Amino acid sequence: MADLNIPDNQETPEDPTAAAEAVRSASILAVFVIFFTLALAFVYFLTKPAIDASAAEEKMRSIGEVLPTAFYDNDLLTDTLELPAVAELGLDDVSTVYRARKAGQPSALVVEAVAPDGYAGKIRMLVAIAANGDLIGVRITLHKETPGLGDYIEPKKDKNKDRPWITQFKGLSLVQVSDADWKVKKDGGRFDYVAGATVTPRAVVKAVHKALKYADANREQLFARSAK
Amino acid sequence: MITLPEIKQISLNGVWTQNSSLVQILGMCPLLAITTSMVNGVSLSIATLVVMALSNFFVACLRNYIPHEIRIPVFILIAAAVVTVVDLGMNAYLHDLYLVLGIFIPLIITNCLVLGRIEVFAAKNSPVGAALDGAMMGIGMVWTLGLLGGIREFIGTGSLFGGIDLVIPSLQPLQILPADYPGFLIGILPPGAFIVLGCFVAWRNWVVARAAARENLPIPAPLATGGCH
């Protein structure tokens, strides 16, 4: 390839030119790419049903953590509503609202919310809100808070196993807790926090408050029947 | 095929002489990010072990068909395909383990060690030897990252085996220091990884130097070669 200007002292009649060599390499690379792409496509379709099934199961499990099954008798995974990016929920992407109904009557909403101002980026959560405006539960689904410090918002990592931090939202509503009280105690509100990690709970409290307000203002539309 | 001395040589190489973290200083990115606990360190190492053994094996099988000039893209292609297959396979059939390790698996391809072993070993050796080399490099990672994670976890949180219940549900983390130990945070933050790893590399060099001195061999220069994110 690179040695075209060096006199060729080996008499090899079919010494390939640079162009021929390049074409050969490119074709071999293409063959490898096609082969591995096909192999990956095959594995993808082979594993897809199992992955979809476990994703649905996992979704139901995480919904189950915020919303007890007693609240609904409909299929939550089909009675959904696609929301565009809702700024009030901190979302910059489409999200799904799960609508729980009991005997046809709206009973609760499960919405996704994002606290954009965590200590280490965004904190994603699921918030379950009853039709009467009471909070049923909050669970953090994704965060990058400091391990061992800010990660107590996740009940699995919370050292307080009897009453994990995240459970204090249960049963609260906008009526019960005034706007000024939706803060951690350090800021004059009513929510506990762990000393040394205030940014994280502050962000979560704020996001939950906003989600409650959003659900309150849009309840009728969110429950309206046009599924999917 | 492969002879017994070769097996011994490859194994010793992976676990100690050419230990990826302590001698080659490869794969620092996952090392710093993951070794906040022993369970995380060991889990990622085992996943890397599987990927390295498989990609080494496939590269060694195909080594005679890969032109020298385009070997790097082909190696990356093979390693990335293996990572993706492991990722999909674990997601589908070992879902609970996947929930714990899932985020680490795609990161394996960014580990220089994978490409490094393919280039240095798999491209020149038989498939069985190459697979063994990948696996032994992985074992070297398992004990190094496990110990590193354990030390950092102990300093940072005063407990060990945090998160083991996610991998083996019947086991519980072990609280070693009293529960009111406030935690020495530097242990689990990235600087702690550098400090502990530095001590670890020094310890290894000391062991090697002492072994050489005992046999009256010239003391080898302290080793920390390579280096890559």
Interface residues (C-beta under 8 A of the other chain):
Chain A: M1 E21 R24 S25 I28 L29 F32 V33 F36 A39 L40 V43 Y44 L46 T47 A50 I51 S54 E58 T146 P147 G148 L149 K156 K159
Chain B: T36 S37 Y65 I66 P67 E69 I70 P73 V74 L77 I78 A81 T84 V85 L88 G89 N91 A92 Y93 H95 L99 G156 T157 L166 A179 G183 L185 I188 L189
